[in-house]
Each structure stands twice: as structure tokens, then as C-alpha cells.
Amino acid sequence: MKQDSPIASGPDMALEIAASKFSALGSEQRLNVLRVLVRSGPGGLSIGALGKRAGVTGSTLTHHLKILAAAGLVTQERDGRSIICAAAAYDEVRALSEFLLTHCCADCGGKESDHG
């Protein structure tokens, strides 16, 4: 089930949308699952491989993936009859980062920043 929800890019993302996405990352296990998927590349991982790498398996992994998918941070689709693959939704993750960094140092009195 691939998620096709359009997102508002970076700085245009509504505060409540950004808050819900950050809320989905409010668990160490979910953050680790997303990190493992980001590291795996756009091809994603099978659920079994993801569970092994993230150290989360079974219904707990399913629960975390459901929350991350609802927030638009991972995608899931069937590959064949029974294997489900998961991948990070890179555009969503990038937009979330841009939401935070777009106004970096805007209130620091015009001093240049080397990190935003």
C-alpha cells in the first residue's frame, strides 16, 4: 500500500502537520526503524530484514510501521504474494528537515550562519 499523500514542502508545511510527523518519531524504536530504512536506500527492506536490523520484530514492528506510514515517513508495498517491503519516504523526511532549518538564525541579528 503505497502512500500517495501530497506534502507541503519544507517551510510551507503547516505546524500541525509537522507536529504530527515529529510525534510519530517520538519513540526510540520508531526513530531507529526510520534510521535503518534511510540507511538501506530507496529500495527499502523486507519486514524480516528490517526487524533484524532494527532489533524490533513481530507485532511491535508492525505497530511502529503503521504509525510511521500514517505520518507519511515510510512507504509500504507488496512485492509478490507475501513479502512486504518498507522504504523511507525521503521527500517527507527532507521536507521535515527543511521545515526546521528554513528560518535558521533568522532572529540572530543578521549574523551569517554556516549550518543552515
Secondary structure by P-SEA (a helix, b strand, c coil): ccccccccccccccaaaaaaaaaaaccaaaaaaaaaaaaaccccccaaaaaaaaccccaaaaaaaaaaaaaccbbbbbccccbbbbbbaaaaaaaaaaaacccccccccccccccc
